[in-house]
């Protein structure tokens, strides 16, 4: 008996009707997606500052003075690449750059603008600096490279650090990607709208058709009284499911 009662209390979800309900509200879903997407785009353009990235590259080769590089020198340089990257980010380098350029920032703030990377299987170090001013980004990148080259030569006893590529003046901002953020915002708006539709559908316990009467109350309908054309829709009555009344009446209609 308990199993039967539990089964009667379970909520059955009609997947086809659920999809149909989402389709009926497609206008609201599309409107929500467009609205949130537009809000994200406007927020990005009005409140987020574009960041420009300038990159310079340097080549460090560990070899004996006045000697031709050997395979051992190349392997040693590859293994030391991470050490060179850490030296570039050292406080001596950042503080010297800040002092030379007269930057109004701390070493930590400069490090936040800096990214050091090494292409796979190479001994080339790429220094990328991001800043709202593209010319300032290039100036900082070149200064970091020059100061870091002297610091690496001093600490690692390297003969020379060669410049592979001068810092560029970026023409297009690196971020934020307003278009991508707008698409993500639109998708999020659509998901939220669909979730609201699903919640309303699953919490709506009103009976709308004669099939619902048979499905939820186990009562047979003898007929359906249509709503007159001139009768206001507000007068249309909704029959709510009430399992307590069903049990009390023994499943019989009056």
ROZA-235858 format. One record per residue: x, y, z of N, C-alpha, C in turn; residue number from 1; residue in three letters. Coordinates in nm, 4 decimals. Atoms other than C-alpha are relative to their C-alpha. Layout:
X:Y:Z:X:Y:Z:X:Y:Z:NUM:ALA
...
% end
This chain:
0.0829:-0.1195:0.0000:0.0000:0.0000:0.0000:0.0867:0.1250:0.0000:1:UNK
-0.0880:-0.1170:-0.0073:0.2796:0.2394:0.0846:0.0640:0.0272:-0.1357:2:UNK
-0.0614:-0.0170:0.1315:0.4369:0.1759:-0.2505:-0.0970:0.0639:-0.0971:3:UNK
0.1007:-0.0566:0.0885:0.1119:0.2527:-0.4272:-0.0211:0.1473:0.0273:4:UNK
0.0196:-0.1403:-0.0351:0.0700:0.5778:-0.2337:0.1176:0.0837:-0.0493:5:UNK
-0.1173:-0.0745:0.0446:0.4249:0.6810:-0.3103:-0.0027:0.0197:-0.1500:6:UNK
0.0061:-0.0128:0.1448:0.3708:0.6114:-0.6783:-0.1027:0.1025:-0.0416:7:UNK
0.1024:-0.0988:0.0319:0.0529:0.8207:-0.6762:0.0487:0.1409:0.0267:8:UNK
-0.0504:-0.1323:-0.0338:0.2450:1.1089:-0.5180:0.1092:0.0474:-0.0948:9:UNK
-0.1052:-0.0401:0.0914:0.5100:1.1069:-0.7859:-0.0568:0.0921:-0.1079:10:UNK
0.0401:-0.0944:0.1045:0.4979:1.3883:-1.0405:0.0482:-0.0513:-0.1339:11:UNK
-0.0349:0.0457:0.1328:0.4878:1.2699:-1.3983:0.0224:0.1205:-0.0906:12:UNK
-0.0335:-0.1097:0.0900:0.6507:1.4938:-1.6562:-0.0132:-0.0489:-0.1434:13:UNK
0.0186:0.0325:0.1409:0.5371:1.4814:-2.0161:0.1061:0.0761:-0.0788:14:UNK
-0.1114:-0.0645:0.0697:0.8518:1.5498:-2.2178:-0.0467:0.0762:-0.1227:15:UNK
0.0512:-0.0677:0.1198:0.6590:1.6361:-2.5331:-0.0699:0.1293:0.0376:16:UNK
0.0692:-0.1204:-0.0450:0.4391:1.8799:-2.3438:0.0987:0.1029:0.0535:17:UNK
-0.1034:-0.0895:-0.0524:0.7475:2.0234:-2.1776:0.0687:0.0749:-0.1131:18:UNK
-0.0623:-0.0637:0.1162:0.9133:2.0903:-2.5131:-0.0967:0.0973:-0.0651:19:UNK
0.1015:-0.0881:0.0582:0.5866:2.2353:-2.6412:-0.0134:0.1294:0.0807:20:UNK
0.0094:-0.1168:-0.0868:0.5741:2.4694:-2.3417:0.1186:0.0951:-0.0237:21:UNK
-0.1173:-0.0837:0.0300:0.9293:2.5904:-2.4133:-0.0171:0.0698:-0.1334:22:UNK
0.0200:-0.0594:0.1320:0.8361:2.6489:-2.7768:-0.1021:0.1136:0.0058:23:UNK
0.1005:-0.1068:-0.0132:0.5298:2.8532:-2.6748:0.0618:0.1281:0.0551:24:UNK
-0.0637:-0.1162:-0.0627:0.7572:3.0815:-2.4736:0.1309:0.0391:-0.0689:25:UNK
-0.1250:-0.0289:0.0707:1.0280:3.1102:-2.7395:0.0240:0.1499:-0.0129:26:UNK
-0.0173:-0.1451:0.0108:0.9625:3.4827:-2.7724:0.0656:0.0582:0.1250:27:UNK
-0.0577:-0.0480:-0.1270:1.0389:3.5435:-2.4051:0.1446:-0.0455:0.0127:28:UNK
-0.1362:0.0528:-0.0091:1.3468:3.3220:-2.4251:0.0946:0.0796:-0.0893:29:UNK
-0.0842:-0.0774:0.0924:1.4834:3.5052:-2.7302:0.0211:0.1417:0.0512:30:UNK
-0.0105:-0.1361:-0.0535:1.4086:3.8434:-2.5724:0.0966:0.0051:0.1184:31:UNK
-0.0911:0.0047:-0.1148:1.5897:3.7434:-2.2529:0.1448:-0.0145:-0.0453:32:UNK
-0.1361:0.0195:0.0514:1.8914:3.6255:-2.4513:0.0546:0.1285:-0.0599:33:UNK
-0.0457:-0.1245:0.0621:1.9112:3.9454:-2.6549:0.0236:0.1092:0.1033:34:UNK
-0.0137:-0.1041:-0.1024:1.8618:4.1647:-2.3491:0.1281:-0.0167:0.0805:35:UNK
-0.1199:0.0222:-0.0803:2.1332:4.0047:-2.1381:0.1268:0.0118:-0.0839:36:UNK
-0.1149:-0.0145:0.0883:2.3704:3.9833:-2.4344:0.0323:0.1459:-0.0261:37:UNK
-0.0208:-0.1429:0.0230:2.3212:4.3547:-2.5059:0.0544:0.0683:0.1241:38:UNK
-0.0497:-0.0590:-0.1249:2.3767:4.4428:-2.1404:0.1484:-0.0299:0.0186:39:UNK
-0.1416:0.0385:-0.0148:2.7063:4.2505:-2.1356:0.0874:0.0774:-0.0976:40:UNK
-0.0773:-0.0744:0.1004:2.8244:4.4190:-2.4570:0.0156:0.1458:0.0407:41:UNK
-0.0070:-0.1400:-0.0427:2.7373:4.7674:-2.3313:0.0893:0.0174:0.1220:42:UNK
-0.0854:-0.0066:-0.1192:2.9042:4.6975:-1.9970:0.1477:-0.0094:-0.0393:43:UNK
-0.1381:0.0151:0.0435:3.2206:4.5834:-2.1747:0.0537:0.1246:-0.0678:44:UNK
-0.0453:-0.1186:0.0728:3.2350:4.8913:-2.3968:0.0069:0.1242:0.0876:45:UNK
0.0062:-0.1211:-0.0813:3.1489:5.1451:-2.1276:0.0888:-0.0053:0.1238:46:UNK
-0.0662:0.0080:-0.1310:3.3227:5.0147:-1.8161:0.1318:-0.0784:-0.0011:47:UNK
-0.1240:0.0770:0.0037:3.6046:4.7795:-1.9237:0.1019:0.0689:-0.0905:48:UNK
-0.1062:-0.0673:0.0749:3.9355:4.9284:-2.0403:0.0704:-0.0997:-0.0904:49:UNK
-0.0721:0.0908:0.0902:4.0911:4.7687:-2.3511:0.1469:-0.0128:0.0400:50:UNK
-0.1394:0.0274:-0.0321:4.4316:4.6088:-2.2932:0.0753:-0.0377:-0.1274:51:UNK
-0.0838:0.0279:0.1159:4.7064:4.6087:-2.5580:0.1228:-0.0801:0.0444:52:UNK
-0.1132:0.0867:-0.0342:4.9847:4.3477:-2.5629:0.1130:0.0221:-0.0991:53:UNK
-0.1201:-0.0148:0.0816:5.3376:4.4120:-2.6909:0.0988:-0.1094:0.0403:54:UNK
-0.0885:0.1133:-0.0258:5.5855:4.1259:-2.7258:0.1389:0.0233:-0.0592:55:UNK
-0.1382:-0.0011:0.0464:5.9636:4.1206:-2.7541:0.0633:-0.1344:0.0320:56:UNK
-0.0610:0.1312:-0.0186:6.1873:3.8141:-2.7833:0.1519:0.0119:0.0099:57:UNK
-0.1440:0.0016:-0.0201:6.5408:3.7382:-2.6714:0.0508:-0.1436:-0.0036:58:UNK
-0.0617:0.1320:0.0134:6.7816:3.4496:-2.7258:0.1203:-0.0064:0.0928:59:UNK
-0.1087:0.0159:-0.0958:7.0116:3.3278:-2.4499:0.0708:-0.1310:-0.0292:60:UNK
-0.0772:0.1202:0.0295:7.2925:3.0822:-2.5274:0.1178:-0.0091:0.0949:61:UNK
-0.1106:0.0210:-0.0933:7.5230:2.9450:-2.2618:0.1155:-0.0663:-0.0735:62:UNK
-0.1166:0.0555:0.0673:7.8698:2.8957:-2.4151:0.1256:0.0648:0.0541:63:UNK
-0.1260:-0.0532:-0.0449:8.2302:2.9507:-2.3392:0.0368:0.1209:-0.0857:64:UNK
-0.0382:-0.1210:0.0709:8.3795:3.2861:-2.4359:0.0884:-0.0346:-0.1201:65:UNK
-0.0754:0.0180:0.1236:8.5120:3.2954:-2.7952:0.0042:-0.1464:-0.0443:66:UNK
0.0052:0.1410:0.0411:8.4066:2.9323:-2.8489:-0.1241:-0.0232:-0.0831:67:UNK
0.1144:0.0341:0.0835:8.1766:2.7776:-3.1034:-0.0989:-0.0821:0.0818:68:UNK
0.0990:0.0755:-0.0778:7.8468:2.6531:-2.9490:-0.0018:-0.1477:-0.0387:69:UNK
0.0074:0.1436:0.0215:7.8315:2.2768:-2.9100:-0.1388:-0.0507:0.0349:70:UNK
0.1289:0.0591:-0.0368:7.5396:2.0371:-2.8649:-0.0222:0.0071:0.1503:71:UNK
0.0116:-0.0110:-0.1450:7.6125:2.0412:-2.4931:-0.0413:0.1392:0.0430:72:UNK
0.0397:-0.1378:-0.0306:7.5842:2.4210:-2.4894:-0.1483:0.0209:-0.0288:73:UNK
0.1416:-0.0162:0.0369:7.2468:2.4027:-2.6658:-0.0906:-0.0693:0.1014:74:UNK
0.0802:0.0715:-0.0989:7.1129:2.1408:-2.4235:0.0001:0.0726:0.1340:75:UNK
-0.0090:-0.0740:-0.1263:7.2365:2.3400:-2.1255:-0.0860:0.1255:-0.0054:76:UNK
0.0823:-0.1201:0.0138:7.0670:2.6543:-2.2591:-0.1482:-0.0325:0.0100:77:UNK
0.1401:0.0413:-0.0064:6.7398:2.4673:-2.3011:-0.0418:-0.0290:0.1439:78:UNK
0.0311:0.0322:-0.1390:6.7541:2.3389:-1.9431:-0.0031:0.1242:0.0879:79:UNK
-0.0071:-0.1212:-0.0816:6.8338:2.6872:-1.8118:-0.1049:0.1040:-0.0380:80:UNK
0.0982:-0.0981:0.0461:6.5477:2.8605:-1.9937:-0.0929:0.0431:0.1125:81:UNK
0.0878:-0.0343:-0.1124:6.3245:2.8442:-1.6856:0.0725:0.0897:0.1005:82:UNK
-0.0771:-0.0868:-0.0894:6.6037:2.9977:-1.4799:0.0041:0.1417:-0.0545:83:UNK
-0.0030:-0.1322:0.0603:6.6267:3.2848:-1.7257:-0.1348:0.0710:0.0188:84:UNK
0.1333:-0.0589:-0.0172:6.2505:3.3392:-1.7030:-0.0180:0.0543:0.1412:85:UNK
0.0105:-0.0466:-0.1385:6.2731:3.3664:-1.3245:0.0864:0.1231:0.0235:86:UNK
-0.0864:-0.1175:-0.0136:6.5611:3.6127:-1.3528:-0.0662:0.1236:-0.0603:87:UNK
0.0703:-0.1135:0.0622:6.3526:3.8317:-1.5848:-0.1045:0.0568:0.0949:88:UNK
0.1053:-0.0453:-0.0920:6.0795:3.8460:-1.3195:0.0530:0.0373:0.1381:89:UNK
-0.0580:-0.0315:-0.1300:6.3228:3.9204:-1.0363:-0.0241:0.1468:0.0364:90:UNK
0.0238:-0.1357:-0.0491:6.2838:4.2318:-0.8222:0.1046:0.0979:-0.0530:91:UNK
-0.1036:-0.0889:0.0532:6.6145:4.3723:-0.9466:-0.0386:0.0530:-0.1378:92:UNK
0.0405:-0.0407:0.1348:6.4795:4.3788:-1.3023:-0.1200:0.0944:0.0050:93:UNK
0.1217:-0.0823:-0.0028:6.1345:4.5182:-1.2210:0.0253:0.1371:0.0608:94:UNK
-0.0261:-0.1290:-0.0635:6.2620:4.7902:-0.9881:0.0864:0.0891:-0.0882:95:UNK
-0.0832:-0.0786:0.0912:6.5259:4.8991:-1.2397:-0.0833:0.0573:-0.1140:96:UNK
0.0871:-0.0464:0.1084:6.2652:4.9222:-1.5176:-0.0891:0.1134:0.0486:97:UNK
0.0880:-0.1034:-0.0560:6.0301:5.1232:-1.2953:0.0772:0.1298:0.0203:98:UNK
-0.0819:-0.1188:-0.0241:6.3128:5.3601:-1.2035:0.0392:0.0676:-0.1310:99:UNK
-0.0432:-0.0582:0.1263:6.4368:5.4096:-1.5611:-0.1138:0.0695:-0.0744:100:UNK
0.1139:-0.0558:0.0741:6.0916:5.4748:-1.7079:-0.0848:0.0945:0.0845:101:UNK
0.0797:-0.0854:-0.0874:5.9533:5.6619:-1.4054:-0.1444:-0.0454:0.0106:102:UNK
0.1351:0.0556:-0.0055:5.6548:5.4304:-1.3824:-0.0600:0.0175:0.1387:103:UNK
0.0711:-0.0159:-0.1269:5.3970:5.4949:-1.1132:-0.0676:-0.1324:0.0356:104:UNK
0.0523:0.1314:-0.0361:5.3602:5.1329:-1.0067:0.1028:-0.0734:0.0834:105:UNK
-0.0889:0.0826:-0.0812:5.5072:4.8697:-0.7782:0.0522:-0.1167:-0.0831:106:UNK
-0.0535:0.1178:0.0694:5.7079:4.5627:-0.8740:-0.1081:-0.1043:-0.0237:107:UNK
0.1089:0.0977:0.0145:5.4011:4.3450:-0.8148:-0.0946:0.0401:-0.1137:108:UNK
0.0877:-0.0468:0.1065:5.1919:4.5607:-1.0472:0.0639:-0.0195:-0.1371:109:UNK
-0.0694:0.0241:0.1264:5.4565:4.5373:-1.3180:-0.0011:-0.1476:-0.0353:110:UNK
0.0049:0.1444:0.0248:5.4670:4.1596:-1.2791:-0.1373:-0.0437:-0.0496:111:UNK
0.1350:0.0319:0.0467:5.0888:4.1506:-1.3280:-0.0165:0.0311:-0.1485:112:UNK
0.0060:-0.0366:0.1418:5.1432:4.3144:-1.6682:0.0894:-0.0884:-0.0855:113:UNK
-0.1047:0.0738:0.0699:5.4242:4.0748:-1.7608:-0.0339:-0.1484:-0.0120:114:UNK
0.0154:0.1444:0.0232:5.4081:3.7264:-1.9119:0.1221:-0.0508:-0.0751:115:UNK
-0.1197:0.0583:0.0608:5.7164:3.5180:-1.9920:-0.0363:-0.1386:-0.0526:116:UNK
0.0303:0.1302:0.0596:5.6826:3.2241:-2.2300:0.1176:-0.0452:-0.0853:117:UNK
-0.1064:0.0586:0.0824:5.9127:2.9894:-2.4203:-0.0627:-0.0973:-0.0984:118:UNK
0.0521:0.0967:0.0977:5.8075:2.8228:-2.7462:0.0664:-0.1353:0.0191:119:UNK
-0.0492:0.1361:-0.0234:5.8482:2.4466:-2.7286:0.1274:-0.0282:-0.0794:120:UNK
-0.1254:0.0436:0.0618:6.1964:2.3079:-2.8033:0.0822:0.1160:-0.0557:121:UNK
-0.0821:-0.1147:0.0414:6.3537:2.6542:-2.8371:0.0664:0.0600:0.1224:122:UNK
-0.0677:-0.0736:-0.1067:6.5833:2.8755:-2.6330:-0.0342:0.1478:-0.0082:123:UNK
0.0477:-0.1372:0.0160:6.3869:3.1888:-2.7204:-0.0961:0.0333:0.1134:124:UNK
0.0874:-0.0479:-0.1069:6.2257:3.3835:-2.4372:-0.0850:0.1152:-0.0530:125:UNK
0.0924:-0.1052:0.0438:5.9169:3.5904:-2.5221:-0.0512:0.0756:0.1218:126:UNK
0.0458:-0.0862:-0.1097:5.8333:3.8849:-2.2947:-0.1195:0.0801:-0.0506:127:UNK
0.1216:-0.0707:0.0414:5.4761:4.0116:-2.3275:-0.0458:0.0924:0.1116:128:UNK
0.0483:-0.1008:-0.0945:5.3577:4.3303:-2.1576:-0.1358:0.0499:-0.0463:129:UNK
0.1330:-0.0521:0.0306:4.9921:4.4368:-2.1441:-0.0217:0.1318:0.0728:130:UNK
0.0252:-0.1320:-0.0578:4.8813:4.7959:-2.0843:-0.1096:0.0674:-0.0819:131:UNK
0.1021:-0.0734:0.0766:4.5912:5.0247:-2.1805:0.0585:0.0886:-0.1084:132:UNK
-0.0671:-0.0837:0.0992:4.8435:5.2383:-2.3745:0.0933:-0.0888:-0.0829:133:UNK
-0.0844:0.0882:0.0811:4.9972:5.0454:-2.6696:0.1456:0.0468:-0.0074:134:UNK
-0.1367:-0.0518:0.0066:5.3027:5.2758:-2.6852:0.0735:-0.0242:0.1316:135:UNK
-0.0602:0.0270:-0.1298:5.3647:5.2359:-2.3156:0.0305:-0.1483:0.0156:136:UNK
-0.0241:0.1443:-0.0054:5.3331:4.8586:-2.3490:0.1288:-0.0347:-0.0739:137:UNK
-0.1235:0.0259:0.0741:5.6072:4.8590:-2.6158:0.1225:0.0513:0.0767:138:UNK
-0.1119:-0.0587:-0.0730:5.8300:5.0872:-2.4087:0.0402:-0.0866:0.1192:139:UNK
-0.0296:0.0844:-0.1161:5.8016:4.8663:-2.0993:0.0610:-0.1319:-0.0441:140:UNK
-0.0514:0.1292:0.0475:5.8616:4.5470:-2.3005:0.1470:0.0105:-0.0386:141:UNK
-0.1397:-0.0175:0.0391:6.1848:4.6801:-2.4532:0.0888:0.0254:0.1211:142:UNK
-0.0793:-0.0292:-0.1198:6.3033:4.8119:-2.1165:0.0220:-0.1258:0.0818:143:UNK
-0.0149:0.1258:-0.0746:6.2372:4.4776:-1.9460:0.1022:-0.0897:-0.0681:144:UNK
-0.0951:0.0855:0.0724:6.4279:4.2947:-2.2198:0.1440:0.0468:0.0205:145:UNK
-0.1360:-0.0525:-0.0127:6.7327:4.5252:-2.1987:0.0550:-0.0184:0.1409:146:UNK
-0.0451:0.0145:-0.1388:6.7507:4.5242:-1.8188:0.0199:-0.1473:0.0344:147:UNK
-0.0110:0.1430:-0.0280:6.6903:4.1489:-1.8021:0.1236:-0.0593:-0.0654:148:UNK
-0.1185:0.0520:0.0680:6.9674:4.0833:-2.0560:0.1256:0.0277:0.0821:149:UNK
-0.1161:-0.0342:-0.0834:7.2216:4.2667:-1.8377:0.0000:-0.0820:0.1294:150:UNK
0.0089:0.0747:-0.1252:7.0934:4.0912:-1.5255:0.0363:-0.1473:-0.0207:151:UNK
-0.0315:0.1402:0.0286:7.1164:3.7449:-1.6867:0.1497:-0.0174:-0.0249:152:UNK
-0.1438:0.0073:0.0254:7.4699:3.8143:-1.8106:0.0803:0.0075:0.1297:153:UNK
-0.0717:-0.0184:-0.1262:7.5742:3.9229:-1.4638:-0.0140:-0.1215:0.0908:154:UNK
0.0252:0.1096:-0.0935:7.4133:3.6397:-1.2667:0.0480:-0.1335:-0.0551:155:UNK
-0.0306:0.1307:0.0587:7.4665:3.3484:-1.5077:0.1342:-0.0033:-0.0715:156:UNK
-0.1296:-0.0073:0.0673:7.8007:3.4668:-1.6472:-0.0115:-0.0371:-0.1474:157:UNK
0.0254:0.0232:0.1412:7.6604:3.4649:-2.0001:0.0732:0.1061:-0.0811:158:UNK
-0.0752:-0.0948:0.0819:7.8646:3.6251:-2.2763:-0.0916:0.1057:-0.0612:159:UNK
0.0889:-0.0957:0.0666:7.5713:3.7857:-2.4597:-0.1419:-0.0558:-0.0041:160:UNK
0.1411:0.0334:0.0199:7.1954:3.7890:-2.4855:-0.0442:0.0737:-0.1255:161:UNK
0.0338:-0.0593:0.1288:7.0753:3.8478:-2.8407:-0.1490:0.0334:-0.0082:162:UNK
0.1384:-0.0421:0.0215:6.7597:4.0336:-2.9381:-0.0529:-0.0697:-0.1244:163:UNK
0.0618:0.0693:0.1124:6.5402:3.8162:-3.1581:-0.1033:0.0887:-0.0680:164:UNK
0.1092:-0.0803:0.0553:6.2541:4.0596:-3.2012:-0.0256:0.1191:0.0908:165:UNK
0.0316:-0.1201:-0.0755:6.1940:4.4169:-3.0943:-0.1489:0.0008:0.0355:166:UNK
0.1407:-0.0097:-0.0400:5.8702:4.4997:-2.9140:-0.0797:0.0749:-0.1063:167:UNK
0.0862:-0.0594:0.1020:5.5844:4.5895:-3.1456:-0.0991:0.0974:0.0623:168:UNK
0.1082:-0.0887:-0.0442:5.3183:4.8595:-3.1236:-0.1318:-0.0680:-0.0371:169:UNK
0.1248:0.0717:0.0321:4.9899:4.6652:-3.0971:-0.1071:0.0950:-0.0540:170:UNK
0.1060:-0.0808:0.0610:4.7106:4.7968:-3.3170:-0.1385:-0.0355:0.0560:171:UNK
0.1293:0.0461:-0.0506:4.4244:4.5905:-3.1801:0.0128:-0.0436:0.1452:172:UNK
-0.0062:0.0405:-0.1419:4.3440:4.5363:-2.8123:-0.0059:-0.1507:0.0154:173:UNK
0.0020:0.1427:-0.0304:4.4033:4.1938:-2.6651:-0.1301:-0.0405:0.0681:174:UNK
0.1251:0.0282:-0.0711:4.0904:4.2138:-2.4526:-0.0559:0.1276:0.0579:175:UNK
0.0886:0.1181:-0.0034:3.8251:4.2211:-2.3384:-0.0659:-0.0262:-0.1350:176:UNK
0.0685:0.0394:0.1226:3.6567:4.0303:-2.6208:-0.1495:0.0251:0.0177:177:UNK
0.1393:-0.0416:-0.0218:3.3250:4.2146:-2.6263:-0.0972:-0.0930:-0.0723:178:UNK
0.0891:0.0885:0.0773:3.1747:3.9938:-2.8975:-0.0186:-0.1350:0.0687:179:UNK
0.0075:0.1294:-0.0686:3.2583:3.6706:-2.7160:-0.0801:0.0114:0.1289:180:UNK
0.0747:-0.0190:-0.1247:3.1291:3.8075:-2.3859:-0.1485:0.0198:-0.0270:181:UNK
0.1413:-0.0198:0.0350:2.8071:3.9169:-2.5578:-0.0693:-0.1309:-0.0334:182:UNK
0.0574:0.1311:0.0338:2.7501:3.5665:-2.6981:-0.0226:-0.0831:0.1262:183:UNK
0.0145:0.0736:-0.1261:2.8124:3.4117:-2.3559:-0.1167:0.0557:0.0811:184:UNK
0.1112:-0.0613:-0.0720:2.5704:3.6615:-2.2005:-0.1344:-0.0382:-0.0590:185:UNK
0.1254:0.0388:0.0655:2.3026:3.5790:-2.4592:-0.0364:-0.1447:0.0327:186:UNK
0.0260:0.1402:-0.0355:2.3389:3.2056:-2.3939:-0.0462:-0.0128:0.1446:187:UNK
0.0396:0.0037:-0.1408:2.3164:3.2662:-2.0209:-0.1427:0.0515:0.0181:188:UNK
0.1368:-0.0518:-0.0071:2.0012:3.4759:-2.0695:-0.1018:-0.1016:-0.0467:189:UNK
0.0917:0.1025:0.0501:1.8407:3.1986:-2.2736:-0.0158:-0.1138:0.1006:190:UNK
0.0054:0.1085:-0.0987:1.9299:2.9355:-2.0128:-0.0840:0.0400:0.1203:191:UNK
0.0781:-0.0467:-0.1151:1.7847:3.1455:-1.7311:-0.1486:0.0032:-0.0344:192:UNK
0.1400:-0.0059:0.0406:1.4624:3.2042:-1.9265:-0.0609:-0.1395:-0.0105:193:UNK
0.0497:0.1375:0.0109:1.4262:2.8326:-2.0048:-0.0202:-0.0606:0.1387:194:UNK
0.0124:0.0521:-0.1364:1.4858:2.7486:-1.6377:-0.1258:0.0545:0.0674:195:UNK
0.1215:-0.0589:-0.0583:1.2090:2.9903:-1.5336:-0.1243:-0.0658:-0.0580:196:UNK
0.1141:0.0664:0.0643:0.9715:2.8345:-1.7873:-0.0200:-0.1398:0.0569:197:UNK
0.0094:0.1358:-0.0546:1.0500:2.4866:-1.6548:-0.0534:0.0011:0.1429:198:UNK
0.0470:-0.0080:-0.1390:0.9956:2.5905:-1.2933:-0.1489:0.0300:0.0036:199:UNK
0.1432:-0.0344:0.0045:0.6601:2.7494:-1.3753:-0.0827:-0.1194:-0.0471:200:UNK
0.0718:0.1166:0.0533:0.5566:2.4421:-1.5747:-0.0142:-0.1095:0.1052:201:UNK
0.0017:0.1096:-0.0963:0.6488:2.1956:-1.3003:-0.0761:0.0333:0.1270:202:UNK
0.0740:-0.0390:-0.1196:0.4861:2.3967:-1.0216:-0.1456:0.0344:-0.0292:203:UNK
0.1382:-0.0315:0.0375:0.1643:2.4611:-1.2140:-0.0849:-0.1262:0.0128:204:UNK
0.0818:0.1188:-0.0249:-0.0952:2.2152:-1.0776:-0.1433:0.0173:-0.0480:205:UNK
0.1362:-0.0194:0.0506:-0.4001:2.3486:-1.2625:-0.0312:-0.1012:-0.1092:206:UNK
0.0460:0.0950:0.1007:-0.6037:2.1150:-1.4817:-0.0608:0.0784:-0.1150:207:UNK
0.0394:-0.0822:0.1140:-0.6531:2.2514:-1.8310:-0.0886:-0.0747:-0.0992:208:UNK
0.0752:0.0767:0.0993:-0.8041:1.9692:-2.0379:-0.0708:-0.1177:0.0671:209:UNK
0.0702:0.1177:-0.0508:-1.0356:1.6736:-1.9965:0.0955:-0.1173:0.0184:210:UNK
-0.1001:0.1062:-0.0176:-0.7342:1.4477:-2.0401:0.0694:0.0124:0.1350:211:UNK
-0.0619:-0.0209:-0.1309:-0.5825:1.6055:-1.7282:-0.0897:-0.0504:0.1120:212:UNK
0.0939:0.0492:-0.1016:-0.8983:1.5188:-1.5326:0.0141:-0.1503:0.0152:213:UNK
-0.0136:0.1448:-0.0059:-0.8654:1.1517:-1.6223:0.1377:-0.0407:0.0496:214:UNK
-0.1369:0.0346:-0.0341:-0.4900:1.1560:-1.5735:0.0287:0.0191:0.1480:215:UNK
-0.0369:-0.0328:-0.1372:-0.4674:1.3208:-1.2330:-0.1064:-0.0392:0.1028:216:UNK
0.1074:0.0291:-0.0947:-0.8118:1.2512:-1.0744:-0.0651:-0.1361:-0.0219:217:UNK
0.0597:0.1306:0.0311:-0.8976:0.9169:-1.2354:-0.1515:0.0097:-0.0112:218:UNK
0.1426:-0.0206:0.0200:-1.2403:1.0565:-1.3232:-0.0288:0.0108:-0.1486:219:UNK
0.0385:-0.0068:0.1404:-1.4174:1.0139:-1.6543:-0.0841:0.1251:-0.0227:220:UNK
0.0765:-0.1210:0.0321:-1.5514:1.3301:-1.8180:-0.1139:-0.0368:-0.0939:221:UNK
0.1174:0.0284:0.0823:-1.9017:1.3159:-1.9613:-0.0138:0.0987:-0.1149:222:UNK
0.0109:-0.1011:0.1041:-1.8736:1.6337:-2.1606:0.0833:0.1214:0.0354:223:UNK
-0.0765:-0.1222:-0.0173:-1.6990:1.9653:-2.2055:-0.0870:0.1180:-0.0367:224:UNK
0.0781:-0.1211:0.0266:-1.8723:2.3042:-2.1802:0.0946:0.1043:-0.0583:225:UNK
-0.0904:-0.0978:0.0620:-1.7071:2.5433:-2.4255:-0.0241:0.1395:0.0563:226:UNK
0.0094:-0.1380:-0.0445:-1.6385:2.9034:-2.3294:-0.0623:0.0823:-0.1107:227:UNK
0.0675:-0.0826:0.0991:-1.8751:3.1415:-2.5037:0.0949:0.1064:-0.0524:228:UNK
-0.0904:-0.0962:0.0619:-1.7070:3.3836:-2.7449:-0.0049:0.1353:0.0689:229:UNK
0.0127:-0.1316:-0.0624:-1.8452:3.6903:-2.5662:0.0241:-0.0048:0.1507:230:UNK
-0.0229:0.0123:-0.1434:-1.7636:3.5579:-2.2188:0.1450:0.0335:0.0312:231:UNK
-0.1380:-0.0358:-0.0333:-1.4545:3.7130:-2.0571:0.0797:-0.1217:0.0429:232:UNK
-0.0860:0.1132:-0.0355:-1.1625:3.4767:-2.0181:0.0250:-0.0071:0.1493:233:UNK
-0.0249:-0.0009:-0.1438:-1.1298:3.5860:-1.6567:-0.1014:-0.0826:0.0753:234:UNK
0.1034:0.0777:-0.0662:-1.4470:3.3956:-1.5804:0.0225:-0.1501:-0.0148:235:UNK
-0.0272:0.1419:0.0207:-1.2983:3.0699:-1.6951:0.0564:-0.0608:0.1277:236:UNK
-0.0411:0.0622:-0.1255:-1.2638:2.8433:-1.3972:0.1106:-0.1016:-0.0239:237:UNK
-0.1081:0.0979:0.0040:-0.9559:2.6382:-1.3288:-0.0218:-0.1006:0.1129:238:UNK
0.0177:0.1065:-0.0973:-0.9893:2.3043:-1.1548:0.1363:-0.0432:0.0489:239:UNK
-0.1292:0.0366:-0.0574:-0.6992:2.2333:-0.9208:-0.0023:-0.1433:0.0509:240:UNK
-0.0148:0.1359:-0.0527:-0.5716:1.8927:-0.8293:-0.0003:0.0039:0.1509:241:UNK
0.0020:0.0084:-0.1451:-0.6456:1.7946:-0.4734:-0.0133:-0.1471:0.0369:242:UNK
0.0002:0.1430:-0.0262:-0.5462:1.4444:-0.3755:-0.0733:-0.0361:0.1291:243:UNK
0.0711:0.0279:-0.1240:-0.6937:1.4765:-0.0290:-0.1485:-0.0166:-0.0258:244:UNK
0.1420:0.0120:0.0343:-1.0410:1.5353:-0.1737:-0.0258:-0.1294:-0.0766:245:UNK
0.0167:0.1219:0.0776:-0.9849:1.2471:-0.4085:-0.0098:-0.1209:0.0908:246:UNK
0.0025:0.1117:-0.0943:-0.9092:1.0100:-0.1214:-0.1253:0.0037:0.0855:247:UNK
0.1169:-0.0129:-0.0856:-1.1926:1.1526:0.0905:-0.1269:-0.0454:-0.0741:248:UNK
0.1185:0.0358:0.0751:-1.4480:1.1011:-0.1920:0.0062:-0.1399:-0.0572:249:UNK
-0.0122:0.1370:0.0476:-1.3161:0.7573:-0.2671:0.0126:-0.0101:-0.1478:250:UNK
-0.0186:0.0031:0.1433:-1.2306:0.8548:-0.6245:-0.1288:0.0189:-0.0769:251:UNK
0.1280:-0.0198:0.0691:-1.6010:0.9368:-0.7033:-0.0263:0.1481:-0.0134:252:UNK
0.0403:-0.1376:0.0219:-1.7148:1.2636:-0.8502:-0.1403:0.0223:0.0446:253:UNK
0.1355:-0.0301:-0.0467:-2.0221:1.4416:-0.7276:-0.0812:0.0619:-0.1125:254:UNK
% end
